[in-house]
Amino acid sequence: MTLSVALQRIYASAPVNVTWYDALWMNHSQWPEPMAFITNSIQARVFNLNGIPYAFQPAEFVIQLPKRDDLGLVDFQVQFPVTSQVVNMIDLAEPGAETIQAIVTTYIDGSMEPQMEPIELQLD
């Protein structure tokens, strides 16, 4: 996992005047638009992901990154408050037909670009 120099400094020194945002982006072909969430914010913020600007909505969520099991499978867990929007979007994603695409990354104040190499995941 590659971190930007700026994010490395933040993690190493924990300054009080810089905020970082863990970000979760999810998409499915049956959804009208992707869902994008960030932590540590009370308002939506626009950040670029793969060169495209998205409005990331505030949501307190926890991501447990994947660990490979003995069978070679990787699993990750996402926990966040479920809203009616999330329930409706999950209902649109037909189980077994196609996975939900997810990307996890981190942003910092003052930059619209990811400060950590985005991790691409799939939700079944």
Secondary structure in CASP SS format (residue, H / E / C, confidence):
PFRMAT SS
TARGET T0000
AUTHOR 0000-0000-0000
METHOD secondary structure of the structure
MODEL  1
M C 1.00
T C 1.00
L E 1.00
S C 1.00
V H 1.00
A H 1.00
L H 1.00
Q H 1.00
R H 1.00
I H 1.00
Y H 1.00
A H 1.00
S H 1.00
A C 1.00
P C 1.00
V C 1.00
N C 1.00
V C 1.00
T C 1.00
W E 1.00
Y E 1.00
D E 1.00
A E 1.00
L E 1.00
W E 1.00
M E 1.00
N E 1.00
H C 1.00
S C 1.00
Q C 1.00
W C 1.00
P C 1.00
E C 1.00
P C 1.00
M E 1.00
A E 1.00
F E 1.00
I E 1.00
T C 1.00
N C 1.00
S C 1.00
I C 1.00
Q C 1.00
A C 1.00
R E 1.00
V E 1.00
F E 1.00
N E 1.00
L E 1.00
N C 1.00
G C 1.00
I E 1.00
P E 1.00
Y E 1.00
A E 1.00
F E 1.00
Q E 1.00
P E 1.00
A C 1.00
E C 1.00
F C 1.00
V E 1.00
I E 1.00
Q E 1.00
L E 1.00
P E 1.00
K E 1.00
R E 1.00
D C 1.00
D C 1.00
L C 1.00
G C 1.00
L C 1.00
V E 1.00
D E 1.00
F E 1.00
Q E 1.00
V E 1.00
Q E 1.00
F C 1.00
P C 1.00
V C 1.00
T C 1.00
S H 1.00
Q H 1.00
V H 1.00
V H 1.00
N H 1.00
M H 1.00
I H 1.00
D H 1.00
L H 1.00
A C 1.00
E C 1.00
P C 1.00
G C 1.00
A C 1.00
E C 1.00
T C 1.00
I E 1.00
Q E 1.00
A E 1.00
I E 1.00
V E 1.00
T E 1.00
T E 1.00
Y E 1.00
I E 1.00
D C 1.00
G C 1.00
S C 1.00
M C 1.00
E C 1.00
P C 1.00
Q C 1.00
M E 1.00
E C 1.00
P C 1.00
I E 1.00
E E 1.00
L E 1.00
Q E 1.00
L E 1.00
D C 1.00
END
